[in-house]
Amino acid sequence: MSFLTRIFGAEKPTSVRVAAALADAEAELRDVPARIARARATLELVADMTDEQHAEADDELAAAMRSEARLTAQIKQLVAVREQAEKSEAAAALSARANAAQRRVDEEGPKLLADYEKHAARLAKVAAALREIAVEVDGTNYTIGAASRDDPALKRPSRVVGIGERFLTEPDAVEPDRVVEEEQWGYLDENGRWRLIGVFGERNGGRFTSIAGAQKRTKRTIIPGQTRPGRKGFSPHEGLRLPTARLGADAFWPRKQ
């Protein structure tokens, strides 16, 4: 009976069972060097041994060394078996995944395509209405502009605001100007020009200067505000793509002209 059959029997070993057997063998092998060392230490007292004791000490050393060789060979086999088991399990898992994916294609695919066709047809109808409105808005605004150019004095309506601009546009974010105040120490020189003081002493947690005539002024700086444009969207029919779900059929959107 082989070593592997003694451990696993007739069953095909799994990677988990092989890993457990490998851990046991490696733990046993770690104890062997100490056993060999003890046997050799015993043989150093051979001068005081009887023949029977000598034989027992030799047998113990030989058994320990055989155990080391045997465990080393078994671990090598277990490593190879574990690698093969992992490969087989990975292949089985991949096969199961492929079979599951194919089942979804075969079982769910027809229903999903039918659902897609139903919803795509509805969306295409909505997109057509949105496009119709957009065309009318563009045409109306063009006519308003042309009428204004032909007769600037003519009272005309305001331009029509389209769907994207009306419902899919955020207002611009306007930040007001900010005033930043900064206290500065300085003095007027002999020419009447203001000079800043950059060196101070510390007293009672505050700054002071020993320069005669030093003054403290507040400098106000205006930081201009900014205008951040709001996000702007477009009518959903623009850029919409609804391909066909059947060979040879026309796309739902854009519709074939």
Phi and psi in degrees as GROMACS dihedral restraints (atoms count N, CA, C in turn):
[ dihedral_restraints ]
;  ai    aj    ak    al  type     phi  dphi    fc
    3     4     5     6     1   -75.3    20    10
    4     5     6     7     1   162.3    20    10
    6     7     8     9     1   -58.5    20    10
    7     8     9    10     1   -43.9    20    10
    9    10    11    12     1   -67.6    20    10
   10    11    12    13     1   -36.9    20    10
   12    13    14    15     1   -65.9    20    10
   13    14    15    16     1   -37.1    20    10
   15    16    17    18     1   -62.5    20    10
   16    17    18    19     1   -34.2    20    10
   18    19    20    21     1   -83.4    20    10
   19    20    21    22     1   -48.0    20    10
   21    22    23    24     1  -104.5    20    10
   22    23    24    25     1   -11.2    20    10
   24    25    26    27     1    70.7    20    10
   25    26    27    28     1  -149.7    20    10
   27    28    29    30     1   -83.4    20    10
   28    29    30    31     1   -10.3    20    10
   30    31    32    33     1   -73.6    20    10
   31    32    33    34     1   149.2    20    10
   33    34    35    36     1   -74.2    20    10
   34    35    36    37     1   122.2    20    10
   36    37    38    39     1   -69.5    20    10
   37    38    39    40     1   137.2    20    10
   39    40    41    42     1   -87.2    20    10
   40    41    42    43     1   163.1    20    10
   42    43    44    45     1   -63.2    20    10
   43    44    45    46     1   -31.3    20    10
   45    46    47    48     1   -68.2    20    10
   46    47    48    49     1   -45.8    20    10
   48    49    50    51     1   -66.3    20    10
   49    50    51    52     1   -38.6    20    10
   51    52    53    54     1   -65.6    20    10
   52    53    54    55     1   -40.9    20    10
   54    55    56    57     1   -62.2    20    10
   55    56    57    58     1   -39.0    20    10
   57    58    59    60     1   -66.0    20    10
   58    59    60    61     1   -44.0    20    10
   60    61    62    63     1   -64.2    20    10
   61    62    63    64     1   -37.9    20    10
   63    64    65    66     1   -65.0    20    10
   64    65    66    67     1   -41.2    20    10
   66    67    68    69     1   -63.1    20    10
   67    68    69    70     1   -40.2    20    10
   69    70    71    72     1   -64.1    20    10
   70    71    72    73     1   -44.5    20    10
   72    73    74    75     1   -64.7    20    10
   73    74    75    76     1   -40.7    20    10
   75    76    77    78     1   -66.3    20    10
   76    77    78    79     1   -37.6    20    10
   78    79    80    81     1   -65.4    20    10
   79    80    81    82     1   -40.7    20    10
   81    82    83    84     1   -65.9    20    10
   82    83    84    85     1   -38.5    20    10
   84    85    86    87     1   -66.5    20    10
   85    86    87    88     1   -32.7    20    10
   87    88    89    90     1   -65.1    20    10
   88    89    90    91     1   -24.4    20    10
   90    91    92    93     1   -84.4    20    10
   91    92    93    94     1   -15.8    20    10
   93    94    95    96     1   -66.4    20    10
   94    95    96    97     1   -44.8    20    10
   96    97    98    99     1   -54.6    20    10
   97    98    99   100     1   -38.3    20    10
   99   100   101   102     1   -66.7    20    10
  100   101   102   103     1   -37.5    20    10
  102   103   104   105     1   -64.6    20    10
  103   104   105   106     1   -42.5    20    10
  105   106   107   108     1   -63.9    20    10
  106   107   108   109     1   -41.5    20    10
  108   109   110   111     1   -63.4    20    10
  109   110   111   112     1   -40.0    20    10
  111   112   113   114     1   -65.0    20    10
  112   113   114   115     1   -40.4    20    10
  114   115   116   117     1   -64.8    20    10
  115   116   117   118     1   -40.9    20    10
  117   118   119   120     1   -68.6    20    10
  118   119   120   121     1   -35.9    20    10
  120   121   122   123     1   -64.7    20    10
  121   122   123   124     1   -37.1    20    10
  123   124   125   126     1   -64.6    20    10
  124   125   126   127     1   -40.4    20    10
  126   127   128   129     1   -68.5    20    10
  127   128   129   130     1   -17.4    20    10
  129   130   131   132     1   -68.3    20    10
  130   131   132   133     1   -16.1    20    10
  132   133   134   135     1   -98.3    20    10
  133   134   135   136     1    24.4    20    10
  135   136   137   138     1   -58.9    20    10
  136   137   138   139     1   -28.8    20    10
  138   139   140   141     1   -63.2    20    10
  139   140   141   142     1   -26.7    20    10
  141   142   143   144     1   -98.2    20    10
  142   143   144   145     1     4.4    20    10
  144   145   146   147     1   -90.6    20    10
  145   146   147   148     1   153.8    20    10
  147   148   149   150     1   -82.8    20    10
  148   149   150   151     1   171.3    20    10
  150   151   152   153     1   -62.0    20    10
  151   152   153   154     1   -37.9    20    10
  153   154   155   156     1   -68.0    20    10
  154   155   156   157     1   -42.1    20    10
  156   157   158   159     1   -64.4    20    10
  157   158   159   160     1   -38.6    20    10
  159   160   161   162     1   -62.1    20    10
  160   161   162   163     1   -44.5    20    10
  162   163   164   165     1   -63.3    20    10
  163   164   165   166     1   -40.6    20    10
  165   166   167   168     1   -64.4    20    10
  166   167   168   169     1   -39.9    20    10
  168   169   170   171     1   -66.4    20    10
  169   170   171   172     1   -41.8    20    10
  171   172   173   174     1   -61.9    20    10
  172   173   174   175     1   -42.7    20    10
  174   175   176   177     1   -63.1    20    10
  175   176   177   178     1   -39.6    20    10
  177   178   179   180     1   -64.7    20    10
  178   179   180   181     1   -42.9    20    10
  180   181   182   183     1   -65.0    20    10
  181   182   183   184     1   -43.5    20    10
  183   184   185   186     1   -64.0    20    10
  184   185   186   187     1   -41.1    20    10
  186   187   188   189     1   -64.7    20    10
  187   188   189   190     1   -40.5    20    10
  189   190   191   192     1   -64.5    20    10
  190   191   192   193     1   -41.2    20    10
  192   193   194   195     1   -70.2    20    10
  193   194   195   196     1   -36.6    20    10
  195   196   197   198     1   -64.5    20    10
  196   197   198   199     1   -39.8    20    10
  198   199   200   201     1   -61.5    20    10
  199   200   201   202     1   -40.1    20    10
  201   202   203   204     1   -62.7    20    10
  202   203   204   205     1   -45.6    20    10
  204   205   206   207     1   -65.6    20    10
  205   206   207   208     1   -40.6    20    10
  207   208   209   210     1   -67.1    20    10
  208   209   210   211     1   -45.9    20    10
  210   211   212   213     1   -64.0    20    10
  211   212   213   214     1   -38.6    20    10
  213   214   215   216     1   -60.9    20    10
  214   215   216   217     1   -43.5    20    10
  216   217   218   219     1   -67.2    20    10
  217   218   219   220     1   -39.9    20    10
  219   220   221   222     1   -65.5    20    10
  220   221   222   223     1   -40.7    20    10
  222   223   224   225     1   -62.2    20    10
  223   224   225   226     1   -40.5    20    10
  225   226   227   228     1   -60.4    20    10
  226   227   228   229     1   -43.5    20    10
  228   229   230   231     1   -64.5    20    10
  229   230   231   232     1   -43.4    20    10
  231   232   233   234     1   -63.4    20    10
  232   233   234   235     1   -38.1    20    10
  234   235   236   237     1   -61.3    20    10
  235   236   237   238     1   -44.4    20    10
  237   238   239   240     1   -64.6    20    10
  238   239   240   241     1   -41.3    20    10
  240   241   242   243     1   -66.1    20    10
  241   242   243   244     1   -39.2    20    10
  243   244   245   246     1   -63.2    20    10
  244   245   246   247     1   -44.1    20    10
  246   247   248   249     1   -60.2    20    10
  247   248   249   250     1   -42.5    20    10
  249   250   251   252     1   -67.0    20    10
  250   251   252   253     1   -39.4    20    10
  252   253   254   255     1   -64.5    20    10
  253   254   255   256     1   -41.2    20    10
  255   256   257   258     1   -63.9    20    10
  256   257   258   259     1   -40.7    20    10
  258   259   260   261     1   -63.9    20    10
  259   260   261   262     1   -43.7    20    10
  261   262   263   264     1   -64.5    20    10
  262   263   264   265     1   -41.6    20    10
  264   265   266   267     1   -67.5    20    10
  265   266   267   268     1   -38.5    20    10
  267   268   269   270     1   -64.6    20    10
  268   269   270   271     1   -40.6    20    10
  270   271   272   273     1   -65.5    20    10
  271   272   273   274     1   -39.9    20    10
  273   274   275   276     1   -66.2    20    10
  274   275   276   277     1   -40.2    20    10
  276   277   278   279     1   -64.8    20    10
  277   278   279   280     1   -41.1    20    10
  279   280   281   282     1   -65.6    20    10
  280   281   282   283     1   -39.3    20    10
  282   283   284   285     1   -64.3    20    10
  283   284   285   286     1   -41.5    20    10
  285   286   287   288     1   -64.2    20    10
  286   287   288   289     1   -39.0    20    10
  288   289   290   291     1   -64.3    20    10
  289   290   291   292     1   -43.6    20    10
  291   292   293   294     1   -63.4    20    10
  292   293   294   295     1   -41.7    20    10
  294   295   296   297     1   -64.4    20    10
  295   296   297   298     1   -40.2    20    10
  297   298   299   300     1   -65.4    20    10
  298   299   300   301     1   -41.3    20    10
  300   301   302   303     1   -63.8    20    10
  301   302   303   304     1   -40.8    20    10
  303   304   305   306     1   -66.3    20    10
  304   305   306   307     1   -37.2    20    10
  306   307   308   309     1   -62.7    20    10
  307   308   309   310     1   -40.1    20    10
  309   310   311   312     1   -63.9    20    10
  310   311   312   313     1   -41.7    20    10
  312   313   314   315     1   -59.1    20    10
  313   314   315   316     1   -49.1    20    10
  315   316   317   318     1   -70.9    20    10
  316   317   318   319     1   -38.1    20    10
  318   319   320   321     1   -90.0    20    10
  319   320   321   322     1   -41.3    20    10
  321   322   323   324     1   -94.2    20    10
  322   323   324   325     1   -25.9    20    10
  324   325   326   327     1   -54.3    20    10
  325   326   327   328     1   -53.3    20    10
  327   328   329   330     1   -58.9    20    10
  328   329   330   331     1   -42.3    20    10
  330   331   332   333     1   -66.0    20    10
  331   332   333   334     1   -42.7    20    10
  333   334   335   336     1   -65.0    20    10
  334   335   336   337     1   -38.7    20    10
  336   337   338   339     1   -64.5    20    10
  337   338   339   340     1   -39.5    20    10
  339   340   341   342     1   -65.5    20    10
  340   341   342   343     1   -41.6    20    10
  342   343   344   345     1   -62.8    20    10
  343   344   345   346     1   -41.5    20    10
  345   346   347   348     1   -60.2    20    10
  346   347   348   349     1   -46.0    20    10
  348   349   350   351     1   -60.1    20    10
  349   350   351   352     1   -40.5    20    10
  351   352   353   354     1   -64.7    20    10
  352   353   354   355     1   -48.3    20    10
  354   355   356   357     1   -73.0    20    10
  355   356   357   358     1   -35.6    20    10
  357   358   359   360     1   -64.1    20    10
  358   359   360   361     1   -38.2    20    10
  360   361   362   363     1   -63.2    20    10
  361   362   363   364     1   -40.0    20    10
  363   364   365   366     1   -66.7    20    10
  364   365   366   367     1   -43.6    20    10
  366   367   368   369     1   -63.9    20    10
  367   368   369   370     1   -38.3    20    10
  369   370   371   372     1   -64.0    20    10
  370   371   372   373     1   -36.5    20    10
  372   373   374   375     1   -64.6    20    10
  373   374   375   376     1   -42.0    20    10
  375   376   377   378     1   -64.7    20    10
  376   377   378   379     1   -43.9    20    10
  378   379   380   381     1   -61.5    20    10
  379   380   381   382     1   -38.1    20    10
  381   382   383   384     1   -63.8    20    10
  382   383   384   385     1   -40.2    20    10
  384   385   386   387     1   -66.5    20    10
  385   386   387   388     1   -40.4    20    10
  387   388   389   390     1   -62.9    20    10
  388   389   390   391     1   -42.2    20    10
  390   391   392   393     1   -65.5    20    10
  391   392   393   394     1   -39.4    20    10
  393   394   395   396     1   -60.1    20    10
  394   395   396   397     1   -42.1    20    10
  396   397   398   399     1   -64.4    20    10
  397   398   399   400     1   -43.2    20    10
  399   400   401   402     1   -62.1    20    10
  400   401   402   403     1   -40.8    20    10
  402   403   404   405     1   -63.8    20    10
  403   404   405   406     1   -41.8    20    10
  405   406   407   408     1   -65.7    20    10
  406   407   408   409     1   -40.1    20    10
  408   409   410   411     1   -62.8    20    10
  409   410   411   412     1   -47.4    20    10
  411   412   413   414     1   -61.2    20    10
  412   413   414   415     1   -44.0    20    10
  414   415   416   417     1   -64.7    20    10
  415   416   417   418     1   -41.5    20    10
  417   418   419   420     1   -64.4    20    10
  418   419   420   421     1   -45.4    20    10
  420   421   422   423     1   -64.6    20    10
  421   422   423   424     1   -36.0    20    10
  423   424   425   426     1   -62.9    20    10
  424   425   426   427     1   -43.6    20    10
  426   427   428   429     1   -65.4    20    10
  427   428   429   430     1   -39.2    20    10
  429   430   431   432     1   -62.1    20    10
  430   431   432   433     1   -44.6    20    10
  432   433   434   435     1   -64.4    20    10
  433   434   435   436     1   -41.7    20    10
  435   436   437   438     1   -65.0    20    10
  436   437   438   439     1   -40.3    20    10
  438   439   440   441     1   -65.0    20    10
  439   440   441   442     1   -37.4    20    10
  441   442   443   444     1   -67.1    20    10
  442   443   444   445     1   -37.6    20    10
  444   445   446   447     1   -69.6    20    10
  445   446   447   448     1   -38.5    20    10
  447   448   449   450     1   -69.4    20    10
  448   449   450   451     1   -37.7    20    10
  450   451   452   453     1  -143.4    20    10
  451   452   453   454     1    87.4    20    10
  453   454   455   456     1   -57.3    20    10
  454   455   456   457     1   -26.0    20    10
  456   457   458   459     1   -79.1    20    10
  457   458   459   460     1   -11.9    20    10
  459   460   461   462     1   -69.1    20    10
  460   461   462   463     1   132.5    20    10
  462   463   464   465     1   -73.7    20    10
  463   464   465   466     1   124.6    20    10
  465   466   467   468     1  -130.0    20    10
  466   467   468   469     1   157.5    20    10
  468   469   470   471     1   -74.0    20    10
  469   470   471   472     1   161.8    20    10
  471   472   473   474     1   -69.4    20    10
  472   473   474   475     1   156.3    20    10
  474   475   476   477     1   -61.7    20    10
  475   476   477   478     1   148.6    20    10
  477   478   479   480     1   -79.3    20    10
  478   479   480   481     1   132.8    20    10
  480   481   482   483     1   -88.6    20    10
  481   482   483   484     1   123.0    20    10
  483   484   485   486     1   -73.7    20    10
  484   485   486   487     1   173.3    20    10
  486   487   488   489     1   -61.9    20    10
  487   488   489   490     1   -45.4    20    10
  489   490   491   492     1   -61.6    20    10
  490   491   492   493     1   -46.3    20    10
  492   493   494   495     1   -70.1    20    10
  493   494   495   496     1   -31.4    20    10
  495   496   497   498     1   -78.2    20    10
  496   497   498   499     1   -43.3    20    10
  498   499   500   501     1  -116.3    20    10
  499   500   501   502     1   -12.4    20    10
  501   502   503   504     1  -124.1    20    10
  502   503   504   505     1    35.1    20    10
  504   505   506   507     1  -133.3    20    10
  505   506   507   508     1   130.6    20    10
  507   508   509   510     1   -91.6    20    10
  508   509   510   511     1   147.8    20    10
  510   511   512   513     1   -68.3    20    10
  511   512   513   514     1   153.8    20    10
  513   514   515   516     1   -66.3    20    10
  514   515   516   517     1   144.2    20    10
  516   517   518   519     1   -92.1    20    10
  517   518   519   520     1   114.3    20    10
  519   520   521   522     1  -104.4    20    10
  520   521   522   523     1   118.6    20    10
  522   523   524   525     1   -96.4    20    10
  523   524   525   526     1   129.0    20    10
  525   526   527   528     1   -72.6    20    10
  526   527   528   529     1   165.3    20    10
  528   529   530   531     1   -63.8    20    10
  529   530   531   532     1   147.7    20    10
  531   532   533   534     1  -116.8    20    10
  532   533   534   535     1   144.1    20    10
  534   535   536   537     1  -109.2    20    10
  535   536   537   538     1   121.9    20    10
  537   538   539   540     1  -109.0    20    10
  538   539   540   541     1   124.7    20    10
  540   541   542   543     1  -104.5    20    10
  541   542   543   544     1   137.3    20    10
  543   544   545   546     1  -137.1    20    10
  544   545   546   547     1   126.5    20    10
  546   547   548   549     1   -81.5    20    10
  547   548   549   550     1   132.9    20    10
  549   550   551   552     1  -131.5    20    10
  550   551   552   553     1   140.9    20    10
  552   553   554   555     1   -99.2    20    10
  553   554   555   556     1   140.6    20    10
  555   556   557   558     1  -165.6    20    10
  556   557   558   559     1  -174.1    20    10
  558   559   560   561     1  -153.7    20    10
  559   560   561   562     1   163.2    20    10
  561   562   563   564     1   -94.9    20    10
  562   563   564   565     1   124.8    20    10
  564   565   566   567     1   -79.2    20    10
  565   566   567   568     1  -174.7    20    10
  567   568   569   570     1   -64.3    20    10
  568   569   570   571     1   -19.6    20    10
  570   571   572   573     1   -95.6    20    10
  571   572   573   574     1     5.7    20    10
  573   574   575   576     1    79.9    20    10
  574   575   576   577     1    12.8    20    10
  576   577   578   579     1   -93.4    20    10
  577   578   579   580     1   143.2    20    10
  579   580   581   582     1   -78.9    20    10
  580   581   582   583     1   126.0    20    10
  582   583   584   585     1  -117.9    20    10
  583   584   585   586     1   131.5    20    10
  585   586   587   588     1   -79.4    20    10
  586   587   588   589     1   149.3    20    10
  588   589   590   591     1  -105.3    20    10
  589   590   591   592     1   126.1    20    10
  591   592   593   594     1  -108.3    20    10
  592   593   594   595     1    -6.2    20    10
  594   595   596   597     1  -118.4    20    10
  595   596   597   598     1   127.0    20    10
  597   598   599   600     1  -131.9    20    10
  598   599   600   601     1   161.3    20    10
  600   601   602   603     1  -102.4    20    10
  601   602   603   604     1   170.0    20    10
  603   604   605   606     1  -115.9    20    10
  604   605   606   607     1   133.4    20    10
  606   607   608   609     1  -153.0    20    10
  607   608   609   610     1   124.7    20    10
  609   610   611   612     1    54.3    20    10
  610   611   612   613     1    39.0    20    10
  612   613   614   615     1    77.3    20    10
  613   614   615   616     1     4.7    20    10
  615   616   617   618     1  -125.2    20    10
  616   617   618   619     1   171.9    20    10
  618   619   620   621     1   -98.8    20    10
  619   620   621   622     1   148.4    20    10
  621   622   623   624     1  -145.4    20    10
  622   623   624   625     1   161.1    20    10
  624   625   626   627     1  -131.3    20    10
  625   626   627   628     1   147.5    20    10
  627   628   629   630     1   -95.9    20    10
  628   629   630   631     1     3.7    20    10
  630   631   632   633     1   -73.7    20    10
  631   632   633   634     1   128.0    20    10
  633   634   635   636     1   -65.4    20    10
  634   635   636   637     1   139.3    20    10
  636   637   638   639     1    78.6    20    10
  637   638   639   640     1     8.7    20    10
  639   640   641   642     1   -64.6    20    10
  640   641   642   643     1   142.9    20    10
  642   643   644   645     1  -132.1    20    10
  643   644   645   646     1   156.4    20    10
  645   646   647   648     1  -110.1    20    10
  646   647   648   649     1   126.2    20    10
  648   649   650   651     1  -123.8    20    10
  649   650   651   652     1   158.0    20    10
  651   652   653   654     1  -105.6    20    10
  652   653   654   655     1   120.7    20    10
  654   655   656   657     1   -95.4    20    10
  655   656   657   658     1   125.9    20    10
  657   658   659   660     1  -108.3    20    10
  658   659   660   661     1   124.7    20    10
  660   661   662   663     1  -116.6    20    10
  661   662   663   664     1   128.8    20    10
  663   664   665   666     1   -95.7    20    10
  664   665   666   667     1   119.5    20    10
  666   667   668   669     1   -98.8    20    10
  667   668   669   670     1   114.4    20    10
  669   670   671   672     1   -59.9    20    10
  670   671   672   673     1   141.3    20    10
  672   673   674   675     1   -72.6    20    10
  673   674   675   676     1   168.2    20    10
  675   676   677   678     1  -124.9    20    10
  676   677   678   679     1   152.4    20    10
  678   679   680   681     1  -113.4    20    10
  679   680   681   682     1   117.4    20    10
  681   682   683   684     1  -101.8    20    10
  682   683   684   685     1   118.7    20    10
  684   685   686   687     1   -59.9    20    10
  685   686   687   688     1   138.7    20    10
  687   688   689   690     1   -74.0    20    10
  688   689   690   691     1   161.3    20    10
  690   691   692   693     1   -68.0    20    10
  691   692   693   694     1   143.6    20    10
  693   694   695   696     1  -126.1    20    10
  694   695   696   697     1   128.3    20    10
  696   697   698   699     1  -109.6    20    10
  697   698   699   700     1  -177.2    20    10
  699   700   701   702     1  -130.3    20    10
  700   701   702   703     1   160.7    20    10
  702   703   704   705     1   -58.0    20    10
  703   704   705   706     1   135.7    20    10
  705   706   707   708     1   -56.5    20    10
  706   707   708   709     1   -23.4    20    10
  708   709   710   711     1   -70.8    20    10
  709   710   711   712     1   -19.6    20    10
  711   712   713   714     1   -77.8    20    10
  712   713   714   715     1   120.8    20    10
  714   715   716   717     1    86.3    20    10
  715   716   717   718     1    -2.7    20    10
  717   718   719   720     1   -70.5    20    10
  718   719   720   721     1   137.1    20    10
  720   721   722   723     1  -131.2    20    10
  721   722   723   724     1   121.3    20    10
  723   724   725   726     1  -128.3    20    10
  724   725   726   727     1    89.5    20    10
  726   727   728   729     1   -70.1    20    10
  727   728   729   730     1   165.5    20    10
  729   730   731   732     1   -71.2    20    10
  730   731   732   733     1   158.0    20    10
  732   733   734   735     1  -109.6    20    10
  733   734   735   736     1     9.7    20    10
  735   736   737   738     1  -137.0    20    10
  736   737   738   739     1   142.0    20    10
  738   739   740   741     1   -63.6    20    10
  739   740   741   742     1   134.9    20    10
  741   742   743   744     1    85.7    20    10
  742   743   744   745     1    -9.6    20    10
  744   745   746   747     1   -89.2    20    10
  745   746   747   748     1   157.2    20    10
  747   748   749   750     1   -77.5    20    10
  748   749   750   751     1   153.6    20    10
  750   751   752   753     1   -64.2    20    10
  751   752   753   754     1   148.9    20    10
  753   754   755   756     1   -68.4    20    10
  754   755   756   757     1   -39.1    20    10
  756   757   758   759     1  -158.3    20    10
  757   758   759   760     1   136.7    20    10
  759   760   761   762     1   -64.7    20    10
  760   761   762   763     1   144.9    20    10
  762   763   764   765     1   -73.6    20    10
  763   764   765   766     1   146.2    20    10
  765   766   767   768     1   -67.4    20    10
  766   767   768   769     1   128.0    20    10
